[in-house]
Amino acid sequence: MSPADWLEASTTVASSEADLAEALLLEAGALSVTLQDAADAPVLEPAPGEMPLWPRLQITGLFEGGRDPLRLLATLHGRPPVAQWRIARLEDRAWEREWLRDFRPLCFGTRLAVVPTGMTAPAGRTVVRLDPGLAFGTGTHPTTGLCLEWLDGLAAPQREGPSEPRDQATPLEGALVIDYGCGSGILAIAALQLGAAEAIAVDLDPQALLATRANATLNGVADKLHACAPQDLAELLAGRRARVLVANILAGPLQQLLPCFADLLADHGRIALSGILVGQESVLEAAAQEAFQLEPAAVREDWVRLSGRRKTSS
Ligand SMILES: C[S@@+](CC[C@H](N)C(=O)[O-])C[C@H]1O[C@@H](n2cnc3c(N)ncnc32)[C@H](O)[C@@H]1O
């Protein structure tokens, strides 16, 4: 055993026993306690202030490797919550770089690549530099990928339609873009790298706004990207309307936000809505018909992206 190794003690408990199990681990000298879903019951975006737990969870305490595993087991055994504890040794590694094993440059559409810092970008691609952090959005999730591909498509010269102003051959070029539910800011940064003039990234989570600003600096676009809470958006816009709006949230909040999106988007402006589970799209499509002309939906794994244009406002 290397002195740098760790011991892990874990068990599965009902959420009602989580506090007891955590207290027991801390009393036994745990350096940290981790809660994980034990039964594949996702908790999707709780409302602000809510901290729901999974119905059954795996709870794991991390201990210094010099502890005697049998003594540790004896300390935990038979104490409330009475549970089957497992002790395992955890090899020490450079944990802060572990994510790199599963995180590689990812390409989206014909132009875009999301590349972790320090990795070589694929040749000829427009690059967004991004590392995993606390805020959602690295490009690995299908809902983000669907939005990145849509933005990539907007960077392609488009055929002129009857309702398309002549100078808008490439919809992103010079556009004001709103990324609503920005998380890491990945979509706003991608839009800027693909030619947008300015992006406003909106999120109700202050951590997401911090991450977005840090990622904007990392990508050299901090002067063109403003991150704000929803209540500060109107002041930043100062009466302007966006030419492109992308929102990767979830079906429920998206439906509530549709009237707000209609107000934020200029006539004929482009919109993409992502984070919609297969089966939820028809309700959203029906709600969006009034203000938006929708295109055929795009589907990846269990997720749907709706997109379209703002109808002329009366
Ligand atoms: C699924 S993440 C998307 C992150 C990133 N845009 C991406 O595509 O990977 C959704 C984000 O929306 C934010 N969010 C959820 N409801 C919101 C609301 N009503 N207004 C603003 N942001 C919201 C969450 O805090 C979260 O950061």
The ligand as a Tripos MOL2 file, in Angstrom:
@<TRIPOS>MOLECULE
LIG
   27    29     1     0     0
SMALL
NO_CHARGES

@<TRIPOS>ATOM
      1 C1        -28.8970   22.1090  -19.5100 C.3       1 LIG1
      2 S1        -28.0110   23.5080  -18.9310 S.3       1 LIG1
      3 C2        -27.4510   24.1480  -20.5010 C.3       1 LIG1
      4 C3        -26.0660   24.7390  -20.4430 C.3       1 LIG1
      5 C4        -25.4880   25.1150  -21.7870 C.3       1 LIG1
      6 N1        -26.2360   26.1980  -22.4010 N.3       1 LIG1
      7 C5        -25.4350   23.9240  -22.7250 C.2       1 LIG1
      8 O1        -26.1300   23.9620  -23.7370 O.co2     1 LIG1
      9 O2        -24.7120   22.9710  -22.4490 O.co2     1 LIG1
     10 C6        -29.3640   24.5740  -18.5080 C.3       1 LIG1
     11 C7        -28.9710   25.8390  -17.8010 C.3       1 LIG1
     12 O3        -30.1550   26.6420  -17.7400 O.3       1 LIG1
     13 C8        -30.2300   27.2920  -16.4930 C.3       1 LIG1
     14 N2        -31.6460   27.6050  -16.2550 N.ar      1 LIG1
     15 C9        -32.6470   26.7540  -15.9060 C.ar      1 LIG1
     16 N3        -33.8190   27.4130  -15.8370 N.ar      1 LIG1
     17 C10       -33.5680   28.6910  -16.1700 C.ar      1 LIG1
     18 C11       -34.3710   29.8710  -16.2750 C.ar      1 LIG1
     19 N4        -35.6940   29.8420  -16.0440 N.pl3     1 LIG1
     20 N5        -33.7770   31.0230  -16.6190 N.ar      1 LIG1
     21 C12       -32.4430   31.0780  -16.8680 C.ar      1 LIG1
     22 N6        -31.6260   29.9980  -16.7730 N.ar      1 LIG1
     23 C13       -32.1760   28.8230  -16.4370 C.ar      1 LIG1
     24 C14       -29.6020   26.3160  -15.5200 C.3       1 LIG1
     25 O4        -29.1110   26.9900  -14.3740 O.3       1 LIG1
     26 C15       -28.4940   25.6840  -16.3730 C.3       1 LIG1
     27 O5        -27.2640   26.3690  -16.2090 O.3       1 LIG1
@<TRIPOS>BOND
     1     1     2 1
     2     2     3 1
     3     2    10 1
     4     3     4 1
     5     4     5 1
     6     5     6 1
     7     5     7 1
     8     7     8 2
     9     7     9 1
    10    10    11 1
    11    11    12 1
    12    11    26 1
    13    12    13 1
    14    13    14 1
    15    13    24 1
    16    14    15 ar
    17    14    23 ar
    18    15    16 ar
    19    16    17 ar
    20    17    18 ar
    21    17    23 ar
    22    18    19 1
    23    18    20 ar
    24    20    21 ar
    25    21    22 ar
    26    22    23 ar
    27    24    25 1
    28    24    26 1
    29    26    27 1
@<TRIPOS>SUBSTRUCTURE
     1 LIG1         1 GROUP 0 **** ****
